Amino acid sequence: MFQENTNNLQDWQDETFQRCYEEESAFLRRQVDNGKLSCSDLEATLNSLYISDDNNLEGRSLVMQLSLSASIAAYEAVIASLKENR
């Protein structure tokens, strides 16, 4: 029973992370494609996200952490893609 609950929680975490990542990535790519964001804009926001991730003195919920981690991963991926295609 415990293992089943653990697997369900892990599945939910993986699905939530993936959904947040895909939504953030799609949004960022649209903004870049429309000329509304540059690579330097993305890097500045990513630095702020890193700071937010480190500033966790009071703790944050699992949902907030998953969302923040997915956002960071999406920014990193989009930035890497932009630099690769220069």
PyMOL Python script that loads the backbone (N, CA, C, O; Angstrom):
from pymol import cmd

cmd.read_pdbstr("""\
ATOM      1  N   MET A   1       0.835  -1.200   0.000  1.00  0.00           N
ATOM      2  CA  MET A   1       0.000   0.000   0.000  1.00  0.00           C
ATOM      3  C   MET A   1       0.875   1.258   0.000  1.00  0.00           C
ATOM      4  O   MET A   1       0.642   2.181  -0.780  1.00  0.00           O
ATOM      5  N   PHE A   2       1.885   1.289   0.880  1.00  0.00           N
ATOM      6  CA  PHE A   2       2.769   2.460   0.950  1.00  0.00           C
ATOM      7  C   PHE A   2       3.495   2.668  -0.374  1.00  0.00           C
ATOM      8  O   PHE A   2       3.603   3.794  -0.861  1.00  0.00           O
ATOM      9  N   GLN A   3       3.991   1.578  -0.952  1.00  0.00           N
ATOM     10  CA  GLN A   3       4.713   1.673  -2.225  1.00  0.00           C
ATOM     11  C   GLN A   3       3.803   2.217  -3.316  1.00  0.00           C
ATOM     12  O   GLN A   3       4.230   3.032  -4.134  1.00  0.00           O
ATOM     13  N   GLU A   4       2.556   1.771  -3.331  1.00  0.00           N
ATOM     14  CA  GLU A   4       1.599   2.252  -4.336  1.00  0.00           C
ATOM     15  C   GLU A   4       1.362   3.749  -4.181  1.00  0.00           C
ATOM     16  O   GLU A   4       1.323   4.472  -5.176  1.00  0.00           O
ATOM     17  N   ASN A   5       1.203   4.224  -2.946  1.00  0.00           N
ATOM     18  CA  ASN A   5       1.005   5.650  -2.705  1.00  0.00           C
ATOM     19  C   ASN A   5       2.238   6.453  -3.106  1.00  0.00           C
ATOM     20  O   ASN A   5       2.126   7.544  -3.665  1.00  0.00           O
ATOM     21  N   THR A   6       3.410   5.905  -2.814  1.00  0.00           N
ATOM     22  CA  THR A   6       4.657   6.566  -3.182  1.00  0.00           C
ATOM     23  C   THR A   6       4.774   6.672  -4.701  1.00  0.00           C
ATOM     24  O   THR A   6       5.164   7.712  -5.231  1.00  0.00           O
ATOM     25  N   ASN A   7       4.433   5.590  -5.391  1.00  0.00           N
ATOM     26  CA  ASN A   7       4.481   5.612  -6.860  1.00  0.00           C
ATOM     27  C   ASN A   7       3.487   6.622  -7.413  1.00  0.00           C
ATOM     28  O   ASN A   7       3.801   7.344  -8.359  1.00  0.00           O
ATOM     29  N   ASN A   8       2.287   6.681  -6.835  1.00  0.00           N
ATOM     30  CA  ASN A   8       1.287   7.635  -7.301  1.00  0.00           C
ATOM     31  C   ASN A   8       1.771   9.067  -7.104  1.00  0.00           C
ATOM     32  O   ASN A   8       1.580   9.915  -7.976  1.00  0.00           O
ATOM     33  N   LEU A   9       2.395   9.336  -5.963  1.00  0.00           N
ATOM     34  CA  LEU A   9       2.913  10.675  -5.698  1.00  0.00           C
ATOM     35  C   LEU A   9       4.028  11.012  -6.681  1.00  0.00           C
ATOM     36  O   LEU A   9       4.074  12.122  -7.212  1.00  0.00           O
ATOM     37  N   GLN A  10       4.915  10.074  -6.922  1.00  0.00           N
ATOM     38  CA  GLN A  10       6.006  10.320  -7.867  1.00  0.00           C
ATOM     39  C   GLN A  10       5.469  10.554  -9.268  1.00  0.00           C
ATOM     40  O   GLN A  10       5.939  11.445  -9.975  1.00  0.00           O
ATOM     41  N   ASP A  11       4.487   9.756  -9.674  1.00  0.00           N
ATOM     42  CA  ASP A  11       3.874   9.945 -10.987  1.00  0.00           C
ATOM     43  C   ASP A  11       3.252  11.335 -11.088  1.00  0.00           C
ATOM     44  O   ASP A  11       3.414  12.024 -12.094  1.00  0.00           O
ATOM     45  N   TRP A  12       2.543  11.738 -10.043  1.00  0.00           N
ATOM     46  CA  TRP A  12       1.904  13.051 -10.033  1.00  0.00           C
ATOM     47  C   TRP A  12       2.960  14.150 -10.120  1.00  0.00           C
ATOM     48  O   TRP A  12       2.782  15.119 -10.858  1.00  0.00           O
ATOM     49  N   GLN A  13       4.059  14.008  -9.371  1.00  0.00           N
ATOM     50  CA  GLN A  13       5.137  14.999  -9.415  1.00  0.00           C
ATOM     51  C   GLN A  13       5.738  15.081 -10.813  1.00  0.00           C
ATOM     52  O   GLN A  13       5.957  16.173 -11.339  1.00  0.00           O
ATOM     53  N   ASP A  14       6.000  13.937 -11.404  1.00  0.00           N
ATOM     54  CA  ASP A  14       6.583  13.911 -12.752  1.00  0.00           C
ATOM     55  C   ASP A  14       5.652  14.556 -13.767  1.00  0.00           C
ATOM     56  O   ASP A  14       6.093  15.335 -14.612  1.00  0.00           O
ATOM     57  N   GLU A  15       4.369  14.234 -13.687  1.00  0.00           N
ATOM     58  CA  GLU A  15       3.389  14.794 -14.620  1.00  0.00           C
ATOM     59  C   GLU A  15       3.250  16.302 -14.416  1.00  0.00           C
ATOM     60  O   GLU A  15       3.163  17.055 -15.386  1.00  0.00           O
ATOM     61  N   THR A  16       3.228  16.736 -13.179  1.00  0.00           N
ATOM     62  CA  THR A  16       3.091  18.160 -12.879  1.00  0.00           C
ATOM     63  C   THR A  16       4.305  18.927 -13.375  1.00  0.00           C
ATOM     64  O   THR A  16       4.162  19.976 -14.003  1.00  0.00           O
ATOM     65  N   PHE A  17       5.496  18.415 -13.098  1.00  0.00           N
ATOM     66  CA  PHE A  17       6.724  19.046 -13.575  1.00  0.00           C
ATOM     67  C   PHE A  17       6.704  19.143 -15.098  1.00  0.00           C
ATOM     68  O   PHE A  17       6.974  20.207 -15.657  1.00  0.00           O
ATOM     69  N   GLN A  18       6.388  18.044 -15.765  1.00  0.00           N
ATOM     70  CA  GLN A  18       6.413  18.012 -17.225  1.00  0.00           C
ATOM     71  C   GLN A  18       5.409  18.998 -17.814  1.00  0.00           C
ATOM     72  O   GLN A  18       5.720  19.700 -18.776  1.00  0.00           O
ATOM     73  N   ARG A  19       4.218  19.053 -17.247  1.00  0.00           N
ATOM     74  CA  ARG A  19       3.195  19.981 -17.742  1.00  0.00           C
ATOM     75  C   ARG A  19       3.654  21.434 -17.575  1.00  0.00           C
ATOM     76  O   ARG A  19       3.533  22.239 -18.499  1.00  0.00           O
ATOM     77  N   CYS A  20       4.178  21.760 -16.394  1.00  0.00           N
ATOM     78  CA  CYS A  20       4.671  23.125 -16.147  1.00  0.00           C
ATOM     79  C   CYS A  20       5.821  23.462 -17.089  1.00  0.00           C
ATOM     80  O   CYS A  20       5.877  24.559 -17.644  1.00  0.00           O
ATOM     81  N   TYR A  21       6.731  22.522 -17.264  1.00  0.00           N
ATOM     82  CA  TYR A  21       7.886  22.723 -18.148  1.00  0.00           C
ATOM     83  C   TYR A  21       7.425  22.984 -19.584  1.00  0.00           C
ATOM     84  O   TYR A  21       7.890  23.926 -20.225  1.00  0.00           O
ATOM     85  N   GLU A  22       6.518  22.156 -20.082  1.00  0.00           N
ATOM     86  CA  GLU A  22       6.055  22.302 -21.461  1.00  0.00           C
ATOM     87  C   GLU A  22       5.322  23.626 -21.671  1.00  0.00           C
ATOM     88  O   GLU A  22       5.513  24.289 -22.690  1.00  0.00           O
ATOM     89  N   GLU A  23       4.491  24.008 -20.716  1.00  0.00           N
ATOM     90  CA  GLU A  23       3.757  25.268 -20.832  1.00  0.00           C
ATOM     91  C   GLU A  23       4.712  26.460 -20.808  1.00  0.00           C
ATOM     92  O   GLU A  23       4.575  27.387 -21.606  1.00  0.00           O
ATOM     93  N   GLU A  24       5.680  26.431 -19.892  1.00  0.00           N
ATOM     94  CA  GLU A  24       6.644  27.532 -19.793  1.00  0.00           C
ATOM     95  C   GLU A  24       7.516  27.602 -21.043  1.00  0.00           C
ATOM     96  O   GLU A  24       7.762  28.687 -21.570  1.00  0.00           O
ATOM     97  N   SER A  25       7.976  26.460 -21.511  1.00  0.00           N
ATOM     98  CA  SER A  25       8.813  26.425 -22.716  1.00  0.00           C
ATOM     99  C   SER A  25       8.066  26.971 -23.921  1.00  0.00           C
ATOM    100  O   SER A  25       8.612  27.771 -24.680  1.00  0.00           O
ATOM    101  N   ALA A  26       6.834  26.550 -24.100  1.00  0.00           N
ATOM    102  CA  ALA A  26       6.038  27.014 -25.235  1.00  0.00           C
ATOM    103  C   ALA A  26       5.827  28.524 -25.151  1.00  0.00           C
ATOM    104  O   ALA A  26       5.939  29.223 -26.158  1.00  0.00           O
ATOM    105  N   PHE A  27       5.528  29.021 -23.972  1.00  0.00           N
ATOM    106  CA  PHE A  27       5.331  30.458 -23.790  1.00  0.00           C
ATOM    107  C   PHE A  27       6.611  31.224 -24.119  1.00  0.00           C
ATOM    108  O   PHE A  27       6.572  32.217 -24.845  1.00  0.00           O
ATOM    109  N   LEU A  28       7.737  30.766 -23.591  1.00  0.00           N
ATOM    110  CA  LEU A  28       9.009  31.458 -23.836  1.00  0.00           C
ATOM    111  C   LEU A  28       9.374  31.450 -25.311  1.00  0.00           C
ATOM    112  O   LEU A  28       9.820  32.465 -25.846  1.00  0.00           O
ATOM    113  N   ARG A  29       9.191  30.322 -25.967  1.00  0.00           N
ATOM    114  CA  ARG A  29       9.515  30.235 -27.393  1.00  0.00           C
ATOM    115  C   ARG A  29       8.633  31.176 -28.224  1.00  0.00           C
ATOM    116  O   ARG A  29       9.105  31.799 -29.175  1.00  0.00           O
ATOM    117  N   ARG A  30       7.356  31.273 -27.861  1.00  0.00           N
ATOM    118  CA  ARG A  30       6.477  32.212 -28.567  1.00  0.00           C
ATOM    119  C   ARG A  30       6.948  33.648 -28.378  1.00  0.00           C
ATOM    120  O   ARG A  30       6.965  34.436 -29.324  1.00  0.00           O
ATOM    121  N   GLN A  31       7.328  33.980 -27.150  1.00  0.00           N
ATOM    122  CA  GLN A  31       7.783  35.343 -26.877  1.00  0.00           C
ATOM    123  C   GLN A  31       9.075  35.663 -27.615  1.00  0.00           C
ATOM    124  O   GLN A  31       9.250  36.773 -28.118  1.00  0.00           O
ATOM    125  N   VAL A  32       9.974  34.698 -27.677  1.00  0.00           N
ATOM    126  CA  VAL A  32      11.230  34.893 -28.413  1.00  0.00           C
ATOM    127  C   VAL A  32      10.928  35.015 -29.907  1.00  0.00           C
ATOM    128  O   VAL A  32      11.446  35.908 -30.577  1.00  0.00           O
ATOM    129  N   ASP A  33      10.098  34.125 -30.420  1.00  0.00           N
ATOM    130  CA  ASP A  33       9.762  34.153 -31.848  1.00  0.00           C
ATOM    131  C   ASP A  33       9.077  35.454 -32.249  1.00  0.00           C
ATOM    132  O   ASP A  33       9.252  35.928 -33.372  1.00  0.00           O
ATOM    133  N   ASN A  34       8.300  36.034 -31.338  1.00  0.00           N
ATOM    134  CA  ASN A  34       7.600  37.289 -31.613  1.00  0.00           C
ATOM    135  C   ASN A  34       8.476  38.516 -31.352  1.00  0.00           C
ATOM    136  O   ASN A  34       8.024  39.649 -31.518  1.00  0.00           O
ATOM    137  N   GLY A  35       9.720  38.292 -30.946  1.00  0.00           N
ATOM    138  CA  GLY A  35      10.646  39.390 -30.701  1.00  0.00           C
ATOM    139  C   GLY A  35      10.403  40.133 -29.399  1.00  0.00           C
ATOM    140  O   GLY A  35      10.920  41.233 -29.203  1.00  0.00           O
ATOM    141  N   LYS A  36       9.621  39.541 -28.510  1.00  0.00           N
ATOM    142  CA  LYS A  36       9.311  40.202 -27.240  1.00  0.00           C
ATOM    143  C   LYS A  36      10.340  39.904 -26.153  1.00  0.00           C
ATOM    144  O   LYS A  36      10.435  40.636 -25.168  1.00  0.00           O
ATOM    145  N   LEU A  37      11.107  38.835 -26.328  1.00  0.00           N
ATOM    146  CA  LEU A  37      12.160  38.486 -25.375  1.00  0.00           C
ATOM    147  C   LEU A  37      13.437  38.153 -26.116  1.00  0.00           C
ATOM    148  O   LEU A  37      13.416  37.516 -27.169  1.00  0.00           O
ATOM    149  N   SER A  38      14.554  38.594 -25.551  1.00  0.00           N
ATOM    150  CA  SER A  38      15.863  38.261 -26.112  1.00  0.00           C
ATOM    151  C   SER A  38      16.548  37.258 -25.182  1.00  0.00           C
ATOM    152  O   SER A  38      16.070  36.978 -24.083  1.00  0.00           O
ATOM    153  N   CYS A  39      17.650  36.740 -25.640  1.00  0.00           N
ATOM    154  CA  CYS A  39      18.423  35.806 -24.822  1.00  0.00           C
ATOM    155  C   CYS A  39      18.866  36.487 -23.525  1.00  0.00           C
ATOM    156  O   CYS A  39      18.833  35.867 -22.462  1.00  0.00           O
ATOM    157  N   SER A  40      19.271  37.727 -23.600  1.00  0.00           N
ATOM    158  CA  SER A  40      19.704  38.436 -22.383  1.00  0.00           C
ATOM    159  C   SER A  40      18.523  38.652 -21.429  1.00  0.00           C
ATOM    160  O   SER A  40      18.708  38.613 -20.213  1.00  0.00           O
ATOM    161  N   ASP A  41      17.326  38.877 -21.953  1.00  0.00           N
ATOM    162  CA  ASP A  41      16.135  38.971 -21.100  1.00  0.00           C
ATOM    163  C   ASP A  41      15.914  37.662 -20.358  1.00  0.00           C
ATOM    164  O   ASP A  41      15.652  37.646 -19.155  1.00  0.00           O
ATOM    165  N   LEU A  42      16.024  36.564 -21.100  1.00  0.00           N
ATOM    166  CA  LEU A  42      15.821  35.246 -20.497  1.00  0.00           C
ATOM    167  C   LEU A  42      16.878  34.964 -19.429  1.00  0.00           C
ATOM    168  O   LEU A  42      16.564  34.429 -18.366  1.00  0.00           O
ATOM    169  N   GLU A  43      18.126  35.325 -19.716  1.00  0.00           N
ATOM    170  CA  GLU A  43      19.206  35.093 -18.747  1.00  0.00           C
ATOM    171  C   GLU A  43      18.988  35.908 -17.476  1.00  0.00           C
ATOM    172  O   GLU A  43      19.252  35.421 -16.377  1.00  0.00           O
ATOM    173  N   ALA A  44      18.517  37.125 -17.612  1.00  0.00           N
ATOM    174  CA  ALA A  44      18.259  37.962 -16.428  1.00  0.00           C
ATOM    175  C   ALA A  44      17.145  37.358 -15.579  1.00  0.00           C
ATOM    176  O   ALA A  44      17.243  37.319 -14.353  1.00  0.00           O
ATOM    177  N   THR A  45      16.093  36.891 -16.234  1.00  0.00           N
ATOM    178  CA  THR A  45      14.994  36.264 -15.490  1.00  0.00           C
ATOM    179  C   THR A  45      15.454  34.963 -14.848  1.00  0.00           C
ATOM    180  O   THR A  45      15.079  34.657 -13.716  1.00  0.00           O
ATOM    181  N   LEU A  46      16.262  34.201 -15.568  1.00  0.00           N
ATOM    182  CA  LEU A  46      16.783  32.952 -15.017  1.00  0.00           C
ATOM    183  C   LEU A  46      17.601  33.216 -13.755  1.00  0.00           C
ATOM    184  O   LEU A  46      17.488  32.476 -12.779  1.00  0.00           O
ATOM    185  N   ASN A  47      18.413  34.251 -13.767  1.00  0.00           N
ATOM    186  CA  ASN A  47      19.172  34.598 -12.563  1.00  0.00           C
ATOM    187  C   ASN A  47      18.245  34.906 -11.396  1.00  0.00           C
ATOM    188  O   ASN A  47      18.520  34.515 -10.262  1.00  0.00           O
ATOM    189  N   SER A  48      17.157  35.600 -11.668  1.00  0.00           N
ATOM    190  CA  SER A  48      16.174  35.883 -10.620  1.00  0.00           C
ATOM    191  C   SER A  48      15.517  34.605 -10.114  1.00  0.00           C
ATOM    192  O   SER A  48      15.256  34.466  -8.919  1.00  0.00           O
ATOM    193  N   LEU A  49      15.251  33.677 -11.022  1.00  0.00           N
ATOM    194  CA  LEU A  49      14.658  32.401 -10.618  1.00  0.00           C
ATOM    195  C   LEU A  49      15.624  31.608  -9.736  1.00  0.00           C
ATOM    196  O   LEU A  49      15.208  30.971  -8.768  1.00  0.00           O
ATOM    197  N   TYR A  50      16.912  31.650 -10.075  1.00  0.00           N
ATOM    198  CA  TYR A  50      17.911  30.985  -9.230  1.00  0.00           C
ATOM    199  C   TYR A  50      17.900  31.577  -7.819  1.00  0.00           C
ATOM    200  O   TYR A  50      17.972  30.845  -6.832  1.00  0.00           O
ATOM    201  N   ILE A  51      17.811  32.884  -7.733  1.00  0.00           N
ATOM    202  CA  ILE A  51      17.775  33.547  -6.425  1.00  0.00           C
ATOM    203  C   ILE A  51      16.526  33.136  -5.663  1.00  0.00           C
ATOM    204  O   ILE A  51      16.594  32.840  -4.470  1.00  0.00           O
ATOM    205  N   SER A  52      15.388  33.115  -6.341  1.00  0.00           N
ATOM    206  CA  SER A  52      14.140  32.691  -5.699  1.00  0.00           C
ATOM    207  C   SER A  52      14.252  31.253  -5.196  1.00  0.00           C
ATOM    208  O   SER A  52      13.775  30.927  -4.109  1.00  0.00           O
ATOM    209  N   ASP A  53      14.881  30.407  -5.990  1.00  0.00           N
ATOM    210  CA  ASP A  53      15.042  29.011  -5.595  1.00  0.00           C
ATOM    211  C   ASP A  53      15.907  28.887  -4.346  1.00  0.00           C
ATOM    212  O   ASP A  53      15.645  28.053  -3.479  1.00  0.00           O
ATOM    213  N   ASP A  54      16.937  29.722  -4.260  1.00  0.00           N
ATOM    214  CA  ASP A  54      17.832  29.688  -3.094  1.00  0.00           C
ATOM    215  C   ASP A  54      17.205  30.318  -1.855  1.00  0.00           C
ATOM    216  O   ASP A  54      17.535  29.935  -0.732  1.00  0.00           O
ATOM    217  N   ASN A  55      16.309  31.275  -2.046  1.00  0.00           N
ATOM    218  CA  ASN A  55      15.672  31.970  -0.926  1.00  0.00           C
ATOM    219  C   ASN A  55      14.458  31.189  -0.438  1.00  0.00           C
ATOM    220  O   ASN A  55      13.316  31.577  -0.683  1.00  0.00           O
ATOM    221  N   ASN A  56      14.715  30.110   0.239  1.00  0.00           N
ATOM    222  CA  ASN A  56      13.645  29.228   0.678  1.00  0.00           C
ATOM    223  C   ASN A  56      13.733  29.019   2.186  1.00  0.00           C
ATOM    224  O   ASN A  56      13.613  27.895   2.674  1.00  0.00           O
ATOM    225  N   LEU A  57      13.941  30.098   2.909  1.00  0.00           N
ATOM    226  CA  LEU A  57      14.129  29.990   4.355  1.00  0.00           C
ATOM    227  C   LEU A  57      12.884  29.469   5.070  1.00  0.00           C
ATOM    228  O   LEU A  57      12.988  28.695   6.022  1.00  0.00           O
ATOM    229  N   GLU A  58      11.718  29.893   4.614  1.00  0.00           N
ATOM    230  CA  GLU A  58      10.477  29.501   5.272  1.00  0.00           C
ATOM    231  C   GLU A  58       9.875  28.244   4.661  1.00  0.00           C
ATOM    232  O   GLU A  58       8.867  27.737   5.151  1.00  0.00           O
ATOM    233  N   GLY A  59      10.470  27.753   3.622  1.00  0.00           N
ATOM    234  CA  GLY A  59       9.946  26.579   2.942  1.00  0.00           C
ATOM    235  C   GLY A  59       8.897  26.972   1.916  1.00  0.00           C
ATOM    236  O   GLY A  59       8.343  28.070   1.953  1.00  0.00           O
ATOM    237  N   ARG A  60       8.641  26.059   1.009  1.00  0.00           N
ATOM    238  CA  ARG A  60       7.586  26.287   0.024  1.00  0.00           C
ATOM    239  C   ARG A  60       6.899  24.963  -0.228  1.00  0.00           C
ATOM    240  O   ARG A  60       7.448  23.895   0.042  1.00  0.00           O
ATOM    241  N   SER A  61       5.711  25.051  -0.739  1.00  0.00           N
ATOM    242  CA  SER A  61       4.932  23.837  -0.980  1.00  0.00           C
ATOM    243  C   SER A  61       5.555  23.025  -2.113  1.00  0.00           C
ATOM    244  O   SER A  61       6.349  23.534  -2.904  1.00  0.00           O
ATOM    245  N   LEU A  62       5.185  21.782  -2.165  1.00  0.00           N
ATOM    246  CA  LEU A  62       5.660  20.889  -3.217  1.00  0.00           C
ATOM    247  C   LEU A  62       5.251  21.423  -4.590  1.00  0.00           C
ATOM    248  O   LEU A  62       6.040  21.382  -5.534  1.00  0.00           O
ATOM    249  N   VAL A  63       4.030  21.918  -4.699  1.00  0.00           N
ATOM    250  CA  VAL A  63       3.547  22.446  -5.974  1.00  0.00           C
ATOM    251  C   VAL A  63       4.378  23.656  -6.399  1.00  0.00           C
ATOM    252  O   VAL A  63       4.763  23.763  -7.563  1.00  0.00           O
ATOM    253  N   MET A  64       4.654  24.561  -5.469  1.00  0.00           N
ATOM    254  CA  MET A  64       5.465  25.735  -5.800  1.00  0.00           C
ATOM    255  C   MET A  64       6.874  25.331  -6.208  1.00  0.00           C
ATOM    256  O   MET A  64       7.430  25.907  -7.144  1.00  0.00           O
ATOM    257  N   GLN A  65       7.461  24.355  -5.527  1.00  0.00           N
ATOM    258  CA  GLN A  65       8.807  23.921  -5.871  1.00  0.00           C
ATOM    259  C   GLN A  65       8.838  23.259  -7.242  1.00  0.00           C
ATOM    260  O   GLN A  65       9.756  23.494  -8.027  1.00  0.00           O
ATOM    261  N   LEU A  66       7.841  22.435  -7.530  1.00  0.00           N
ATOM    262  CA  LEU A  66       7.774  21.804  -8.852  1.00  0.00           C
ATOM    263  C   LEU A  66       7.655  22.859  -9.950  1.00  0.00           C
ATOM    264  O   LEU A  66       8.323  22.770 -10.980  1.00  0.00           O
ATOM    265  N   SER A  67       6.816  23.839  -9.727  1.00  0.00           N
ATOM    266  CA  SER A  67       6.619  24.908 -10.705  1.00  0.00           C
ATOM    267  C   SER A  67       7.904  25.711 -10.917  1.00  0.00           C
ATOM    268  O   SER A  67       8.281  26.002 -12.052  1.00  0.00           O
ATOM    269  N   LEU A  68       8.565  26.061  -9.829  1.00  0.00           N
ATOM    270  CA  LEU A  68       9.809  26.827  -9.921  1.00  0.00           C
ATOM    271  C   LEU A  68      10.896  26.014 -10.616  1.00  0.00           C
ATOM    272  O   LEU A  68      11.612  26.537 -11.470  1.00  0.00           O
ATOM    273  N   SER A  69      11.023  24.755 -10.260  1.00  0.00           N
ATOM    274  CA  SER A  69      12.034  23.896 -10.889  1.00  0.00           C
ATOM    275  C   SER A  69      11.762  23.724 -12.380  1.00  0.00           C
ATOM    276  O   SER A  69      12.692  23.723 -13.187  1.00  0.00           O
ATOM    277  N   ALA A  70      10.500  23.580 -12.743  1.00  0.00           N
ATOM    278  CA  ALA A  70      10.141  23.438 -14.152  1.00  0.00           C
ATOM    279  C   ALA A  70      10.426  24.725 -14.916  1.00  0.00           C
ATOM    280  O   ALA A  70      10.892  24.686 -16.055  1.00  0.00           O
ATOM    281  N   SER A  71      10.149  25.855 -14.294  1.00  0.00           N
ATOM    282  CA  SER A  71      10.437  27.141 -14.941  1.00  0.00           C
ATOM    283  C   SER A  71      11.929  27.301 -15.178  1.00  0.00           C
ATOM    284  O   SER A  71      12.350  27.708 -16.261  1.00  0.00           O
ATOM    285  N   ILE A  72      12.719  26.984 -14.179  1.00  0.00           N
ATOM    286  CA  ILE A  72      14.177  27.081 -14.326  1.00  0.00           C
ATOM    287  C   ILE A  72      14.653  26.178 -15.463  1.00  0.00           C
ATOM    288  O   ILE A  72      15.456  26.598 -16.296  1.00  0.00           O
ATOM    289  N   ALA A  73      14.165  24.953 -15.498  1.00  0.00           N
ATOM    290  CA  ALA A  73      14.567  24.015 -16.549  1.00  0.00           C
ATOM    291  C   ALA A  73      14.158  24.533 -17.926  1.00  0.00           C
ATOM    292  O   ALA A  73      14.913  24.400 -18.890  1.00  0.00           O
ATOM    293  N   ALA A  74      12.975  25.120 -18.021  1.00  0.00           N
ATOM    294  CA  ALA A  74      12.505  25.650 -19.303  1.00  0.00           C
ATOM    295  C   ALA A  74      13.373  26.818 -19.760  1.00  0.00           C
ATOM    296  O   ALA A  74      13.769  26.882 -20.924  1.00  0.00           O
ATOM    297  N   TYR A  75      13.667  27.733 -18.854  1.00  0.00           N
ATOM    298  CA  TYR A  75      14.534  28.866 -19.207  1.00  0.00           C
ATOM    299  C   TYR A  75      15.904  28.368 -19.654  1.00  0.00           C
ATOM    300  O   TYR A  75      16.439  28.834 -20.660  1.00  0.00           O
ATOM    301  N   GLU A  76      16.469  27.425 -18.911  1.00  0.00           N
ATOM    302  CA  GLU A  76      17.778  26.890 -19.284  1.00  0.00           C
ATOM    303  C   GLU A  76      17.748  26.265 -20.673  1.00  0.00           C
ATOM    304  O   GLU A  76      18.668  26.466 -21.466  1.00  0.00           O
ATOM    305  N   ALA A  77      16.698  25.512 -20.968  1.00  0.00           N
ATOM    306  CA  ALA A  77      16.595  24.834 -22.264  1.00  0.00           C
ATOM    307  C   ALA A  77      16.429  25.834 -23.406  1.00  0.00           C
ATOM    308  O   ALA A  77      17.064  25.689 -24.450  1.00  0.00           O
ATOM    309  N   VAL A  78      15.593  26.835 -23.222  1.00  0.00           N
ATOM    310  CA  VAL A  78      15.370  27.822 -24.280  1.00  0.00           C
ATOM    311  C   VAL A  78      16.649  28.633 -24.516  1.00  0.00           C
ATOM    312  O   VAL A  78      17.020  28.892 -25.661  1.00  0.00           O
ATOM    313  N   ILE A  79      17.308  29.026 -23.445  1.00  0.00           N
ATOM    314  CA  ILE A  79      18.563  29.773 -23.587  1.00  0.00           C
ATOM    315  C   ILE A  79      19.606  28.927 -24.318  1.00  0.00           C
ATOM    316  O   ILE A  79      20.280  29.416 -25.224  1.00  0.00           O
ATOM    317  N   ALA A  80      19.736  27.679 -23.931  1.00  0.00           N
ATOM    318  CA  ALA A  80      20.706  26.795 -24.589  1.00  0.00           C
ATOM    319  C   ALA A  80      20.374  26.643 -26.071  1.00  0.00           C
ATOM    320  O   ALA A  80      21.273  26.640 -26.913  1.00  0.00           O
ATOM    321  N   SER A  81      19.107  26.519 -26.387  1.00  0.00           N
ATOM    322  CA  SER A  81      18.680  26.388 -27.778  1.00  0.00           C
ATOM    323  C   SER A  81      19.006  27.651 -28.577  1.00  0.00           C
ATOM    324  O   SER A  81      19.461  27.570 -29.718  1.00  0.00           O
ATOM    325  N   LEU A  82      18.772  28.806 -27.975  1.00  0.00           N
ATOM    326  CA  LEU A  82      19.082  30.070 -28.664  1.00  0.00           C
ATOM    327  C   LEU A  82      20.579  30.209 -28.916  1.00  0.00           C
ATOM    328  O   LEU A  82      20.995  30.624 -29.998  1.00  0.00           O
ATOM    329  N   LYS A  83      21.377  29.865 -27.928  1.00  0.00           N
ATOM    330  CA  LYS A  83      22.834  29.977 -28.084  1.00  0.00           C
ATOM    331  C   LYS A  83      23.366  28.977 -29.101  1.00  0.00           C
ATOM    332  O   LYS A  83      24.326  29.259 -29.819  1.00  0.00           O
ATOM    333  N   GLU A  84      22.747  27.825 -29.157  1.00  0.00           N
ATOM    334  CA  GLU A  84      23.164  26.791 -30.095  1.00  0.00           C
ATOM    335  C   GLU A  84      22.867  27.204 -31.537  1.00  0.00           C
ATOM    336  O   GLU A  84      23.593  26.841 -32.462  1.00  0.00           O
ATOM    337  N   ASN A  85      21.795  27.962 -31.709  1.00  0.00           N
ATOM    338  CA  ASN A  85      21.356  28.351 -33.061  1.00  0.00           C
ATOM    339  C   ASN A  85      21.875  29.704 -33.507  1.00  0.00           C
ATOM    340  O   ASN A  85      21.431  30.217 -34.534  1.00  0.00           O
ATOM    341  N   ARG A  86      22.793  30.293 -32.775  1.00  0.00           N
ATOM    342  CA  ARG A  86      23.347  31.605 -33.152  1.00  0.00           C
ATOM    343  C   ARG A  86      24.217  31.498 -34.360  1.00  0.00           C
ATOM    344  O   ARG A  86      24.765  32.501 -34.817  1.00  0.00           O
TER     345      ARG A  86
END
""", "prot")
cmd.dss("prot")
cmd.show_as("cartoon", "prot")
cmd.util.cbc("prot")
cmd.orient("prot")
